[in-house]
Amino acid sequence: MDSKTTQQQGDANQQKAENNSLHKKATDGIKKAFQAHSANPGPAIPKEFNVPEEGTKEERRAKAKEMNK
């Protein structure tokens, strides 16, 4: 086989796949699944970030030292 017939067969297979309704449904589903990925919304930031700190600065450092031993 030469490259022209191979290319023609590949083109014919591609056209068949594009005209196939199952192929269209599958590619549409894939596109929809990845649309959220391409949205780039950034990090989730809460409206109110009122988290109380546990203990004093010295207590937190002592706890960190203890945990990192």
PDB file of N, CA, C, O and CB in Angstrom:
ATOM      1  N   MET A   1       0.829  -1.192   0.000  1.00  0.00           N
ATOM      2  CA  MET A   1       0.000   0.000   0.000  1.00  0.00           C
ATOM      3  C   MET A   1       0.863   1.242   0.000  1.00  0.00           C
ATOM      4  O   MET A   1       1.878   1.317   0.693  1.00  0.00           O
ATOM      5  CB  MET A   1      -0.937   0.006   1.199  1.00  0.00           C
ATOM      6  N   ASP A   2       0.454   2.185  -0.768  1.00  0.00           N
ATOM      7  CA  ASP A   2       1.188   3.438  -0.721  1.00  0.00           C
ATOM      8  C   ASP A   2       0.522   4.373   0.280  1.00  0.00           C
ATOM      9  O   ASP A   2      -0.545   4.070   0.813  1.00  0.00           O
ATOM     10  CB  ASP A   2       1.260   4.092  -2.123  1.00  0.00           C
ATOM     11  N   SER A   3       1.146   5.483   0.523  1.00  0.00           N
ATOM     12  CA  SER A   3       0.664   6.390   1.567  1.00  0.00           C
ATOM     13  C   SER A   3      -0.659   7.062   1.192  1.00  0.00           C
ATOM     14  O   SER A   3      -1.432   7.430   2.077  1.00  0.00           O
ATOM     15  CB  SER A   3       1.712   7.451   1.853  1.00  0.00           C
ATOM     16  N   LYS A   4      -0.930   7.227  -0.108  1.00  0.00           N
ATOM     17  CA  LYS A   4      -2.175   7.881  -0.512  1.00  0.00           C
ATOM     18  C   LYS A   4      -3.388   7.028  -0.141  1.00  0.00           C
ATOM     19  O   LYS A   4      -4.372   7.538   0.396  1.00  0.00           O
ATOM     20  CB  LYS A   4      -2.167   8.159  -2.023  1.00  0.00           C
ATOM     21  N   THR A   5      -3.311   5.721  -0.432  1.00  0.00           N
ATOM     22  CA  THR A   5      -4.463   4.869  -0.115  1.00  0.00           C
ATOM     23  C   THR A   5      -4.639   4.745   1.398  1.00  0.00           C
ATOM     24  O   THR A   5      -5.769   4.685   1.883  1.00  0.00           O
ATOM     25  CB  THR A   5      -4.295   3.470  -0.748  1.00  0.00           C
ATOM     26  N   THR A   6      -3.560   4.708   2.131  1.00  0.00           N
ATOM     27  CA  THR A   6      -3.650   4.651   3.588  1.00  0.00           C
ATOM     28  C   THR A   6      -4.288   5.924   4.122  1.00  0.00           C
ATOM     29  O   THR A   6      -5.125   5.877   5.023  1.00  0.00           O
ATOM     30  CB  THR A   6      -2.257   4.445   4.215  1.00  0.00           C
ATOM     31  N   GLN A   7      -3.890   7.054   3.566  1.00  0.00           N
ATOM     32  CA  GLN A   7      -4.449   8.332   3.999  1.00  0.00           C
ATOM     33  C   GLN A   7      -5.930   8.416   3.625  1.00  0.00           C
ATOM     34  O   GLN A   7      -6.741   8.919   4.403  1.00  0.00           O
ATOM     35  CB  GLN A   7      -3.666   9.508   3.372  1.00  0.00           C
ATOM     36  N   GLN A   8      -6.280   7.927   2.442  1.00  0.00           N
ATOM     37  CA  GLN A   8      -7.676   7.956   2.013  1.00  0.00           C
ATOM     38  C   GLN A   8      -8.539   7.077   2.912  1.00  0.00           C
ATOM     39  O   GLN A   8      -9.663   7.442   3.254  1.00  0.00           O
ATOM     40  CB  GLN A   8      -7.797   7.501   0.553  1.00  0.00           C
ATOM     41  N   GLN A   9      -8.006   5.912   3.295  1.00  0.00           N
ATOM     42  CA  GLN A   9      -8.753   5.038   4.191  1.00  0.00           C
ATOM     43  C   GLN A   9      -8.931   5.698   5.554  1.00  0.00           C
ATOM     44  O   GLN A   9      -9.999   5.609   6.160  1.00  0.00           O
ATOM     45  CB  GLN A   9      -8.043   3.685   4.342  1.00  0.00           C
ATOM     46  N   GLY A  10      -7.894   6.351   6.026  1.00  0.00           N
ATOM     47  CA  GLY A  10      -7.990   7.054   7.302  1.00  0.00           C
ATOM     48  C   GLY A  10      -9.010   8.169   7.245  1.00  0.00           C
ATOM     49  O   GLY A  10      -9.776   8.365   8.188  1.00  0.00           O
ATOM     50  N   ASP A  11      -9.024   8.905   6.138  1.00  0.00           N
ATOM     51  CA  ASP A  11     -10.005   9.982   5.965  1.00  0.00           C
ATOM     52  C   ASP A  11     -11.425   9.418   5.915  1.00  0.00           C
ATOM     53  O   ASP A  11     -12.344  10.001   6.491  1.00  0.00           O
ATOM     54  CB  ASP A  11      -9.707  10.783   4.680  1.00  0.00           C
ATOM     55  N   ALA A  12     -11.605   8.297   5.235  1.00  0.00           N
ATOM     56  CA  ALA A  12     -12.926   7.680   5.130  1.00  0.00           C
ATOM     57  C   ALA A  12     -13.399   7.214   6.504  1.00  0.00           C
ATOM     58  O   ALA A  12     -14.563   7.399   6.859  1.00  0.00           O
ATOM     59  CB  ALA A  12     -12.899   6.496   4.139  1.00  0.00           C
ATOM     60  N   ASN A  13     -12.499   6.612   7.273  1.00  0.00           N
ATOM     61  CA  ASN A  13     -12.864   6.172   8.623  1.00  0.00           C
ATOM     62  C   ASN A  13     -13.225   7.361   9.504  1.00  0.00           C
ATOM     63  O   ASN A  13     -14.155   7.276  10.305  1.00  0.00           O
ATOM     64  CB  ASN A  13     -11.716   5.375   9.259  1.00  0.00           C
ATOM     65  N   GLN A  14     -12.513   8.448   9.368  1.00  0.00           N
ATOM     66  CA  GLN A  14     -12.793   9.651  10.156  1.00  0.00           C
ATOM     67  C   GLN A  14     -14.164  10.210   9.791  1.00  0.00           C
ATOM     68  O   GLN A  14     -14.919  10.624  10.670  1.00  0.00           O
ATOM     69  CB  GLN A  14     -11.698  10.720   9.930  1.00  0.00           C
ATOM     70  N   GLN A  15     -14.490  10.223   8.503  1.00  0.00           N
ATOM     71  CA  GLN A  15     -15.789  10.735   8.068  1.00  0.00           C
ATOM     72  C   GLN A  15     -16.922   9.849   8.582  1.00  0.00           C
ATOM     73  O   GLN A  15     -17.974  10.353   8.976  1.00  0.00           O
ATOM     74  CB  GLN A  15     -15.843  10.828   6.535  1.00  0.00           C
ATOM     75  N   LYS A  16     -16.710   8.527   8.580  1.00  0.00           N
ATOM     76  CA  LYS A  16     -17.724   7.614   9.098  1.00  0.00           C
ATOM     77  C   LYS A  16     -17.946   7.871  10.584  1.00  0.00           C
ATOM     78  O   LYS A  16     -19.084   7.887  11.051  1.00  0.00           O
ATOM     79  CB  LYS A  16     -17.312   6.147   8.859  1.00  0.00           C
ATOM     80  N   ALA A  17     -16.873   8.069  11.315  1.00  0.00           N
ATOM     81  CA  ALA A  17     -16.981   8.310  12.754  1.00  0.00           C
ATOM     82  C   ALA A  17     -17.682   9.632  13.027  1.00  0.00           C
ATOM     83  O   ALA A  17     -18.477   9.723  13.962  1.00  0.00           O
ATOM     84  CB  ALA A  17     -15.593   8.303  13.407  1.00  0.00           C
ATOM     85  N   GLU A  18     -17.406  10.646  12.238  1.00  0.00           N
ATOM     86  CA  GLU A  18     -18.033  11.954  12.439  1.00  0.00           C
ATOM     87  C   GLU A  18     -19.528  11.906  12.147  1.00  0.00           C
ATOM     88  O   GLU A  18     -20.302  12.637  12.765  1.00  0.00           O
ATOM     89  CB  GLU A  18     -17.365  13.004  11.556  1.00  0.00           C
ATOM     90  N   ASN A  19     -19.941  11.052  11.209  1.00  0.00           N
ATOM     91  CA  ASN A  19     -21.350  10.954  10.847  1.00  0.00           C
ATOM     92  C   ASN A  19     -22.122  10.008  11.767  1.00  0.00           C
ATOM     93  O   ASN A  19     -23.352   9.989  11.728  1.00  0.00           O
ATOM     94  CB  ASN A  19     -21.480  10.493   9.411  1.00  0.00           C
ATOM     95  N   ASN A  20     -21.440   9.240  12.575  1.00  0.00           N
ATOM     96  CA  ASN A  20     -22.069   8.277  13.461  1.00  0.00           C
ATOM     97  C   ASN A  20     -22.657   8.996  14.673  1.00  0.00           C
ATOM     98  O   ASN A  20     -21.956   9.748  15.350  1.00  0.00           O
ATOM     99  CB  ASN A  20     -21.055   7.201  13.904  1.00  0.00           C
ATOM    100  N   SER A  21     -23.944   8.767  14.949  1.00  0.00           N
ATOM    101  CA  SER A  21     -24.599   9.468  16.059  1.00  0.00           C
ATOM    102  C   SER A  21     -24.024   9.047  17.401  1.00  0.00           C
ATOM    103  O   SER A  21     -23.950   9.868  18.315  1.00  0.00           O
ATOM    104  CB  SER A  21     -26.103   9.210  16.038  1.00  0.00           C
ATOM    105  N   LEU A  22     -23.613   7.791  17.548  1.00  0.00           N
ATOM    106  CA  LEU A  22     -23.007   7.356  18.812  1.00  0.00           C
ATOM    107  C   LEU A  22     -21.686   8.070  19.048  1.00  0.00           C
ATOM    108  O   LEU A  22     -21.359   8.433  20.178  1.00  0.00           O
ATOM    109  CB  LEU A  22     -22.792   5.831  18.816  1.00  0.00           C
ATOM    110  N   HIS A  23     -20.936   8.267  17.987  1.00  0.00           N
ATOM    111  CA  HIS A  23     -19.660   8.987  18.106  1.00  0.00           C
ATOM    112  C   HIS A  23     -19.915  10.430  18.539  1.00  0.00           C
ATOM    113  O   HIS A  23     -19.194  10.969  19.379  1.00  0.00           O
ATOM    114  CB  HIS A  23     -18.880   8.955  16.759  1.00  0.00           C
ATOM    115  N   LYS A  24     -20.933  11.045  17.965  1.00  0.00           N
ATOM    116  CA  LYS A  24     -21.259  12.430  18.334  1.00  0.00           C
ATOM    117  C   LYS A  24     -21.666  12.520  19.795  1.00  0.00           C
ATOM    118  O   LYS A  24     -21.241  13.434  20.502  1.00  0.00           O
ATOM    119  CB  LYS A  24     -22.384  12.977  17.442  1.00  0.00           C
ATOM    120  N   LYS A  25     -22.490  11.574  20.258  1.00  0.00           N
ATOM    121  CA  LYS A  25     -22.922  11.582  21.655  1.00  0.00           C
ATOM    122  C   LYS A  25     -21.730  11.398  22.586  1.00  0.00           C
ATOM    123  O   LYS A  25     -21.638  12.056  23.623  1.00  0.00           O
ATOM    124  CB  LYS A  25     -23.965  10.481  21.904  1.00  0.00           C
ATOM    125  N   ALA A  26     -20.826  10.509  22.217  1.00  0.00           N
ATOM    126  CA  ALA A  26     -19.664  10.251  23.067  1.00  0.00           C
ATOM    127  C   ALA A  26     -18.754  11.468  23.137  1.00  0.00           C
ATOM    128  O   ALA A  26     -18.293  11.834  24.217  1.00  0.00           O
ATOM    129  CB  ALA A  26     -18.882   9.043  22.551  1.00  0.00           C
ATOM    130  N   THR A  27     -18.494  12.091  22.009  1.00  0.00           N
ATOM    131  CA  THR A  27     -17.608  13.257  22.025  1.00  0.00           C
ATOM    132  C   THR A  27     -18.268  14.439  22.710  1.00  0.00           C
ATOM    133  O   THR A  27     -17.583  15.229  23.360  1.00  0.00           O
ATOM    134  CB  THR A  27     -17.203  13.640  20.605  1.00  0.00           C
ATOM    135  N   ASP A  28     -19.590  14.583  22.581  1.00  0.00           N
ATOM    136  CA  ASP A  28     -20.285  15.662  23.290  1.00  0.00           C
ATOM    137  C   ASP A  28     -20.196  15.456  24.792  1.00  0.00           C
ATOM    138  O   ASP A  28     -20.003  16.411  25.544  1.00  0.00           O
ATOM    139  CB  ASP A  28     -21.757  15.741  22.854  1.00  0.00           C
ATOM    140  N   GLY A  29     -20.337  14.210  25.229  1.00  0.00           N
ATOM    141  CA  GLY A  29     -20.230  13.912  26.657  1.00  0.00           C
ATOM    142  C   GLY A  29     -18.844  14.207  27.191  1.00  0.00           C
ATOM    143  O   GLY A  29     -18.697  14.715  28.303  1.00  0.00           O
ATOM    144  N   ILE A  30     -17.832  13.893  26.408  1.00  0.00           N
ATOM    145  CA  ILE A  30     -16.453  14.160  26.819  1.00  0.00           C
ATOM    146  C   ILE A  30     -16.214  15.662  26.889  1.00  0.00           C
ATOM    147  O   ILE A  30     -15.586  16.148  27.830  1.00  0.00           O
ATOM    148  CB  ILE A  30     -15.450  13.498  25.844  1.00  0.00           C
ATOM    149  N   LYS A  31     -16.707  16.392  25.909  1.00  0.00           N
ATOM    150  CA  LYS A  31     -16.536  17.846  25.905  1.00  0.00           C
ATOM    151  C   LYS A  31     -17.197  18.469  27.124  1.00  0.00           C
ATOM    152  O   LYS A  31     -16.623  19.356  27.756  1.00  0.00           O
ATOM    153  CB  LYS A  31     -17.116  18.455  24.621  1.00  0.00           C
ATOM    154  N   LYS A  32     -18.398  18.012  27.460  1.00  0.00           N
ATOM    155  CA  LYS A  32     -19.109  18.550  28.620  1.00  0.00           C
ATOM    156  C   LYS A  32     -18.363  18.232  29.906  1.00  0.00           C
ATOM    157  O   LYS A  32     -18.329  19.049  30.826  1.00  0.00           O
ATOM    158  CB  LYS A  32     -20.534  17.991  28.686  1.00  0.00           C
ATOM    159  N   ALA A  33     -17.766  17.047  29.973  1.00  0.00           N
ATOM    160  CA  ALA A  33     -17.052  16.651  31.186  1.00  0.00           C
ATOM    161  C   ALA A  33     -15.827  17.524  31.415  1.00  0.00           C
ATOM    162  O   ALA A  33     -15.475  17.799  32.562  1.00  0.00           O
ATOM    163  CB  ALA A  33     -16.639  15.182  31.105  1.00  0.00           C
ATOM    164  N   PHE A  34     -15.180  17.959  30.358  1.00  0.00           N
ATOM    165  CA  PHE A  34     -13.962  18.746  30.504  1.00  0.00           C
ATOM    166  C   PHE A  34     -14.198  20.253  30.482  1.00  0.00           C
ATOM    167  O   PHE A  34     -13.255  21.015  30.692  1.00  0.00           O
ATOM    168  CB  PHE A  34     -13.004  18.382  29.420  1.00  0.00           C
ATOM    169  N   GLN A  35     -15.403  20.698  30.240  1.00  0.00           N
ATOM    170  CA  GLN A  35     -15.674  22.128  30.241  1.00  0.00           C
ATOM    171  C   GLN A  35     -15.464  22.720  31.622  1.00  0.00           C
ATOM    172  O   GLN A  35     -14.934  23.825  31.743  1.00  0.00           O
ATOM    173  CB  GLN A  35     -17.093  22.402  29.764  1.00  0.00           C
ATOM    174  N   ALA A  36     -15.864  22.016  32.655  1.00  0.00           N
ATOM    175  CA  ALA A  36     -15.670  22.522  34.016  1.00  0.00           C
ATOM    176  C   ALA A  36     -14.182  22.634  34.326  1.00  0.00           C
ATOM    177  O   ALA A  36     -13.764  23.524  35.068  1.00  0.00           O
ATOM    178  CB  ALA A  36     -16.368  21.604  35.047  1.00  0.00           C
ATOM    179  N   HIS A  37     -13.390  21.738  33.763  1.00  0.00           N
ATOM    180  CA  HIS A  37     -11.951  21.767  33.996  1.00  0.00           C
ATOM    181  C   HIS A  37     -11.316  23.010  33.375  1.00  0.00           C
ATOM    182  O   HIS A  37     -10.343  23.540  33.912  1.00  0.00           O
ATOM    183  CB  HIS A  37     -11.299  20.504  33.433  1.00  0.00           C
ATOM    184  N   SER A  38     -11.842  23.466  32.279  1.00  0.00           N
ATOM    185  CA  SER A  38     -11.240  24.612  31.596  1.00  0.00           C
ATOM    186  C   SER A  38     -11.792  25.948  32.081  1.00  0.00           C
ATOM    187  O   SER A  38     -11.419  26.993  31.549  1.00  0.00           O
ATOM    188  CB  SER A  38     -11.456  24.490  30.109  1.00  0.00           C
ATOM    189  N   ALA A  39     -12.664  25.935  33.071  1.00  0.00           N
ATOM    190  CA  ALA A  39     -13.282  27.173  33.533  1.00  0.00           C
ATOM    191  C   ALA A  39     -12.311  28.054  34.320  1.00  0.00           C
ATOM    192  O   ALA A  39     -12.457  29.276  34.303  1.00  0.00           O
ATOM    193  CB  ALA A  39     -14.487  26.855  34.388  1.00  0.00           C
ATOM    194  N   ASN A  40     -11.338  27.483  34.998  1.00  0.00           N
ATOM    195  CA  ASN A  40     -10.357  28.209  35.814  1.00  0.00           C
ATOM    196  C   ASN A  40     -11.010  29.146  36.824  1.00  0.00           C
ATOM    197  O   ASN A  40     -10.757  30.351  36.793  1.00  0.00           O
ATOM    198  CB  ASN A  40      -9.429  29.003  34.920  1.00  0.00           C
ATOM    199  N   PRO A  41     -11.846  28.616  37.720  1.00  0.00           N
ATOM    200  CA  PRO A  41     -12.536  29.497  38.658  1.00  0.00           C
ATOM    201  C   PRO A  41     -11.652  30.025  39.780  1.00  0.00           C
ATOM    202  O   PRO A  41     -12.023  30.997  40.438  1.00  0.00           O
ATOM    203  CB  PRO A  41     -13.694  28.778  39.249  1.00  0.00           C
ATOM    204  N   GLY A  42     -10.516  29.426  40.013  1.00  0.00           N
ATOM    205  CA  GLY A  42      -9.645  29.869  41.097  1.00  0.00           C
ATOM    206  C   GLY A  42      -9.992  29.174  42.401  1.00  0.00           C
ATOM    207  O   GLY A  42     -10.873  28.314  42.431  1.00  0.00           O
ATOM    208  N   PRO A  43      -9.317  29.533  43.467  1.00  0.00           N
ATOM    209  CA  PRO A  43      -9.571  28.862  44.748  1.00  0.00           C
ATOM    210  C   PRO A  43     -10.919  29.275  45.340  1.00  0.00           C
ATOM    211  O   PRO A  43     -11.414  30.375  45.096  1.00  0.00           O
ATOM    212  CB  PRO A  43      -8.448  29.176  45.744  1.00  0.00           C
ATOM    213  N   ALA A  44     -11.491  28.373  46.117  1.00  0.00           N
ATOM    214  CA  ALA A  44     -12.756  28.675  46.793  1.00  0.00           C
ATOM    215  C   ALA A  44     -12.457  29.526  48.014  1.00  0.00           C
ATOM    216  O   ALA A  44     -11.706  29.111  48.896  1.00  0.00           O
ATOM    217  CB  ALA A  44     -13.514  27.369  47.196  1.00  0.00           C
ATOM    218  N   ILE A  45     -13.039  30.705  48.069  1.00  0.00           N
ATOM    219  CA  ILE A  45     -12.807  31.627  49.179  1.00  0.00           C
ATOM    220  C   ILE A  45     -14.140  31.836  49.895  1.00  0.00           C
ATOM    221  O   ILE A  45     -15.101  32.312  49.291  1.00  0.00           O
ATOM    222  CB  ILE A  45     -12.205  32.996  48.677  1.00  0.00           C
ATOM    223  N   PRO A  46     -14.202  31.481  51.188  1.00  0.00           N
ATOM    224  CA  PRO A  46     -15.460  31.674  51.914  1.00  0.00           C
ATOM    225  C   PRO A  46     -15.750  33.151  52.148  1.00  0.00           C
ATOM    226  O   PRO A  46     -14.839  33.978  52.170  1.00  0.00           O
ATOM    227  CB  PRO A  46     -15.421  30.936  53.250  1.00  0.00           C
ATOM    228  N   LYS A  47     -17.026  33.471  52.322  1.00  0.00           N
ATOM    229  CA  LYS A  47     -17.404  34.865  52.562  1.00  0.00           C
ATOM    230  C   LYS A  47     -16.904  35.339  53.918  1.00  0.00           C
ATOM    231  O   LYS A  47     -16.399  36.453  54.055  1.00  0.00           O
ATOM    232  CB  LYS A  47     -18.925  35.032  52.477  1.00  0.00           C
ATOM    233  N   GLU A  48     -17.051  34.473  54.918  1.00  0.00           N
ATOM    234  CA  GLU A  48     -16.581  34.820  56.257  1.00  0.00           C
ATOM    235  C   GLU A  48     -15.576  33.769  56.701  1.00  0.00           C
ATOM    236  O   GLU A  48     -15.877  32.576  56.711  1.00  0.00           O
ATOM    237  CB  GLU A  48     -17.768  34.923  57.269  1.00  0.00           C
ATOM    238  N   PHE A  49     -14.406  34.206  57.060  1.00  0.00           N
ATOM    239  CA  PHE A  49     -13.350  33.283  57.461  1.00  0.00           C
ATOM    240  C   PHE A  49     -13.002  33.561  58.922  1.00  0.00           C
ATOM    241  O   PHE A  49     -11.924  34.068  59.232  1.00  0.00           O
ATOM    242  CB  PHE A  49     -12.087  33.427  56.541  1.00  0.00           C
ATOM    243  N   ASN A  50     -13.926  33.224  59.803  1.00  0.00           N
ATOM    244  CA  ASN A  50     -13.753  33.479  61.228  1.00  0.00           C
ATOM    245  C   ASN A  50     -13.404  32.180  61.954  1.00  0.00           C
ATOM    246  O   ASN A  50     -14.242  31.608  62.651  1.00  0.00           O
ATOM    247  CB  ASN A  50     -15.031  34.110  61.827  1.00  0.00           C
ATOM    248  N   VAL A  51     -12.175  31.724  61.790  1.00  0.00           N
ATOM    249  CA  VAL A  51     -11.727  30.510  62.451  1.00  0.00           C
ATOM    250  C   VAL A  51     -10.885  30.914  63.655  1.00  0.00           C
ATOM    251  O   VAL A  51      -9.873  31.597  63.495  1.00  0.00           O
ATOM    252  CB  VAL A  51     -10.920  29.593  61.474  1.00  0.00           C
ATOM    253  N   PRO A  52     -11.282  30.505  64.851  1.00  0.00           N
ATOM    254  CA  PRO A  52     -10.493  30.880  66.030  1.00  0.00           C
ATOM    255  C   PRO A  52      -9.174  30.116  66.075  1.00  0.00           C
ATOM    256  O   PRO A  52      -9.127  28.937  65.722  1.00  0.00           O
ATOM    257  CB  PRO A  52     -11.292  30.622  67.315  1.00  0.00           C
ATOM    258  N   GLU A  53      -8.119  30.771  66.500  1.00  0.00           N
ATOM    259  CA  GLU A  53      -6.823  30.115  66.635  1.00  0.00           C
ATOM    260  C   GLU A  53      -6.818  29.295  67.915  1.00  0.00           C
ATOM    261  O   GLU A  53      -7.402  29.684  68.926  1.00  0.00           O
ATOM    262  CB  GLU A  53      -5.665  31.151  66.636  1.00  0.00           C
ATOM    263  N   GLU A  54      -6.152  28.161  67.850  1.00  0.00           N
ATOM    264  CA  GLU A  54      -6.097  27.282  69.013  1.00  0.00           C
ATOM    265  C   GLU A  54      -4.851  27.599  69.826  1.00  0.00           C
ATOM    266  O   GLU A  54      -3.736  27.341  69.370  1.00  0.00           O
ATOM    267  CB  GLU A  54      -6.108  25.793  68.586  1.00  0.00           C
ATOM    268  N   GLY A  55      -5.016  28.140  70.994  1.00  0.00           N
ATOM    269  CA  GLY A  55      -3.897  28.420  71.884  1.00  0.00           C
ATOM    270  C   GLY A  55      -3.135  29.667  71.491  1.00  0.00           C
ATOM    271  O   GLY A  55      -3.479  30.367  70.539  1.00  0.00           O
ATOM    272  N   THR A  56      -2.078  29.922  72.265  1.00  0.00           N
ATOM    273  CA  THR A  56      -1.231  31.077  71.993  1.00  0.00           C
ATOM    274  C   THR A  56      -0.161  30.695  70.986  1.00  0.00           C
ATOM    275  O   THR A  56      -0.039  29.534  70.596  1.00  0.00           O
ATOM    276  CB  THR A  56      -0.591  31.612  73.291  1.00  0.00           C
ATOM    277  N   LYS A  57       0.608  31.685  70.573  1.00  0.00           N
ATOM    278  CA  LYS A  57       1.672  31.460  69.602  1.00  0.00           C
ATOM    279  C   LYS A  57       2.690  30.462  70.149  1.00  0.00           C
ATOM    280  O   LYS A  57       3.147  29.577  69.426  1.00  0.00           O
ATOM    281  CB  LYS A  57       2.362  32.787  69.240  1.00  0.00           C
ATOM    282  N   GLU A  58       3.042  30.605  71.420  1.00  0.00           N
ATOM    283  CA  GLU A  58       4.024  29.710  72.032  1.00  0.00           C
ATOM    284  C   GLU A  58       3.481  28.284  72.117  1.00  0.00           C
ATOM    285  O   GLU A  58       4.210  27.322  71.872  1.00  0.00           O
ATOM    286  CB  GLU A  58       4.410  30.215  73.432  1.00  0.00           C
ATOM    287  N   GLU A  59       2.206  28.151  72.462  1.00  0.00           N
ATOM    288  CA  GLU A  59       1.602  26.820  72.549  1.00  0.00           C
ATOM    289  C   GLU A  59       1.574  26.142  71.177  1.00  0.00           C
ATOM    290  O   GLU A  59       1.839  24.944  71.070  1.00  0.00           O
ATOM    291  CB  GLU A  59       0.175  26.914  73.124  1.00  0.00           C
ATOM    292  N   ARG A  60       1.258  26.898  70.140  1.00  0.00           N
ATOM    293  CA  ARG A  60       1.231  26.331  68.786  1.00  0.00           C
ATOM    294  C   ARG A  60       2.621  25.909  68.349  1.00  0.00           C
ATOM    295  O   ARG A  60       2.775  24.855  67.731  1.00  0.00           O
ATOM    296  CB  ARG A  60       0.652  27.339  67.788  1.00  0.00           C
ATOM    297  N   ARG A  61       3.643  26.713  68.655  1.00  0.00           N
ATOM    298  CA  ARG A  61       5.016  26.343  68.296  1.00  0.00           C
ATOM    299  C   ARG A  61       5.459  25.102  69.053  1.00  0.00           C
ATOM    300  O   ARG A  61       6.102  24.222  68.480  1.00  0.00           O
ATOM    301  CB  ARG A  61       5.980  27.502  68.579  1.00  0.00           C
ATOM    302  N   ALA A  62       5.120  25.022  70.344  1.00  0.00           N
ATOM    303  CA  ALA A  62       5.482  23.845  71.138  1.00  0.00           C
ATOM    304  C   ALA A  62       4.795  22.597  70.581  1.00  0.00           C
ATOM    305  O   ALA A  62       5.403  21.530  70.502  1.00  0.00           O
ATOM    306  CB  ALA A  62       5.100  24.053  72.625  1.00  0.00           C
ATOM    307  N   LYS A  63       3.543  22.736  70.203  1.00  0.00           N
ATOM    308  CA  LYS A  63       2.799  21.613  69.626  1.00  0.00           C
ATOM    309  C   LYS A  63       3.436  21.181  68.303  1.00  0.00           C
ATOM    310  O   LYS A  63       3.559  19.986  68.035  1.00  0.00           O
ATOM    311  CB  LYS A  63       1.312  21.996  69.412  1.00  0.00           C
ATOM    312  N   ALA A  64       3.838  22.146  67.477  1.00  0.00           N
ATOM    313  CA  ALA A  64       4.474  21.833  66.193  1.00  0.00           C
ATOM    314  C   ALA A  64       5.805  21.131  66.409  1.00  0.00           C
ATOM    315  O   ALA A  64       6.120  20.170  65.707  1.00  0.00           O
ATOM    316  CB  ALA A  64       4.680  23.111  65.363  1.00  0.00           C
ATOM    317  N   LYS A  65       6.593  21.603  67.378  1.00  0.00           N
ATOM    318  CA  LYS A  65       7.871  20.948  67.679  1.00  0.00           C
ATOM    319  C   LYS A  65       7.642  19.516  68.117  1.00  0.00           C
ATOM    320  O   LYS A  65       8.359  18.607  67.698  1.00  0.00           O
ATOM    321  CB  LYS A  65       8.638  21.716  68.767  1.00  0.00           C
ATOM    322  N   GLU A  66       6.640  19.316  68.962  1.00  0.00           N
ATOM    323  CA  GLU A  66       6.332  17.978  69.466  1.00  0.00           C
ATOM    324  C   GLU A  66       5.910  17.050  68.320  1.00  0.00           C
ATOM    325  O   GLU A  66       6.313  15.887  68.276  1.00  0.00           O
ATOM    326  CB  GLU A  66       5.219  18.048  70.535  1.00  0.00           C
ATOM    327  N   MET A  67       5.117  17.561  67.418  1.00  0.00           N
ATOM    328  CA  MET A  67       4.634  16.743  66.300  1.00  0.00           C
ATOM    329  C   MET A  67       5.738  16.454  65.290  1.00  0.00           C
ATOM    330  O   MET A  67       5.700  15.419  64.625  1.00  0.00           O
ATOM    331  CB  MET A  67       3.470  17.438  65.605  1.00  0.00           C
ATOM    332  N   ASN A  68       6.713  17.337  65.160  1.00  0.00           N
ATOM    333  CA  ASN A  68       7.769  17.183  64.156  1.00  0.00           C
ATOM    334  C   ASN A  68       8.975  16.401  64.651  1.00  0.00           C
ATOM    335  O   ASN A  68       9.974  16.296  63.940  1.00  0.00           O
ATOM    336  CB  ASN A  68       8.218  18.528  63.693  1.00  0.00           C
ATOM    337  N   LYS A  69       8.898  15.854  65.851  1.00  0.00           N
ATOM    338  CA  LYS A  69      10.039  15.068  66.368  1.00  0.00           C
ATOM    339  C   LYS A  69      10.192  13.788  65.625  1.00  0.00           C
ATOM    340  O   LYS A  69      11.095  13.006  65.923  1.00  0.00           O
ATOM    341  CB  LYS A  69       9.877  14.774  67.845  1.00  0.00           C
TER     342      LYS A  69
END
